[in-house]
Amino acid sequence: MQPSRVVLACVVAAFSVFVPATVSSAADLTLEVTGQCPGAITVRWNGAEPNRPLAIIYGQRQGATIIPSGPCGGTQLGIAGGVRLITVIGTRSNGQGSVSGQASEVDCGGYLQLLVKSSPCVPSNVVQIPE
């Protein structure tokens, strides 16, 4: 199995325990990354369906990766190359949230995207990790 398929299988498995919700528009979901790489970065989002799980996904470059099956099957991500799941986390009751962590030197210049579990699943904009 290719590494990106393993990651996408993890996203499918992580989302399979949640009940679908409705998200109004992918344009409402925005992602922002701040910080220094390598080092501490913060990922912030806004406009997500309140109290929903979302996946933070990494890719080495912008491109297209389609989730092959599961609750988000057929959803196209805007990242490619070394795609991997960073974490699954929930949004707050206002649809916002943030998480901080350490980015290694190999992550610098890579890309992040969110994927909210809903019906249909909604990807965010793609942002580059600061170099």
N, C-alpha and C positions, 0 to 999 in steps of 0.2 A: 504494500500500500504506500502511495506517495505521501511525503510529510504533510502536504496541505490537506490531503484526504483524511489523515489522522486528526488534524486540528478540526476540520469541519465535522468529523464524527463526534469529537468532544463537544462542540457547540450544540450539535443535535441532541446528544445525551444530556447535557446540562439544561437545555431548554425543555426537554420532554416532560419534566415533572411540573411544569407551570401551565395554568389555564390560559388560553389565548384571550387577548383583549383587542380593542380597536384603537388604532393610532390615526389621528386625523390626516397627517401629511408628513412625508419624509422631509419636506422643506422646513418643517418646524423643529426638527432634531438637529442641533448643532453641537459640534465638538471643538474643543480648544485645548492645546497643550502648551504649557509654559515651563520654564526651567532651563537648566544647563545640562548638556550631555557631553561626556558622561557625567552622571550625578543625579541629583534630585529633580524629578519632573512631577508636574501635577496635571492630571487629565480632568477637565471639567466639561459637563454637558448641560444642555438646556433644551426644553421642548419635548422631552420624552413623555410617553404615557405614564401618569403617576403610578407609583408603587409597582412597577414592572421590572423584571430582570433584564439586564442587558449584558452583552458580551463586549469586552474590549479585545480587539483583534489586531495583530501586528502583521505587516507585510514589508518585504525589502524594497518594494517599488510600487508605483501606481500601476494599475492594470485591471484585469477582470478575473475574478474567481467566482464560480457558481457553486452554491451549496447543493450537493447532489440529492439529498433526501431528508426526511424528518420534518419537524414542524416548520423549518425555514427552507425546506427544499425548493430549489428554483430561484432563490434570492441571489442576486448578483452583488458581490462586493466590489469595491473600487480599488482593491489592493491585490498584489500577486507576489510570487517569489518568497519562499520560506514562510508562508502564512502560518501563524500560530495563535492560539488562544492565550491571552494574557490572564484574564480573570472573568468571572461572571459576578456581577454586583447588581444591587437594586437601585432604582431611582427613588427619590423622596416623594412625598405626597404632592409636591409642586412640580414634579417632572424634572427636577434638577439634581445634580450630584457632582461629586468629585472624589478622586482618589489620588494619593501621592505614592511615589515609589522611586526606586533607583533604576536608572537606565545605564546599561553597560556601554562600553565603547563600540561594540558591534551593533548596538541598536541605533546609534546616532545616524541621523539622515534617513532612517526608515520611516514607515508610515503607520498611522493608527486609524482605525475606523470602529465605530460602535455598531452593534446590531441589537435592536430591541425585539424581544419576543412578543409578537402580537399577531394579528390576523389581518393582512399579511405582515410578515416580519419586515422591519424598517431599518435600513442602514443609514448612518449619518454621513456627513461630509467626510472627506479624507484629509488628514492633517499630517504634516511632516514633523518628526521629532527634531527639536533644535540640534544643530551641530555645534 
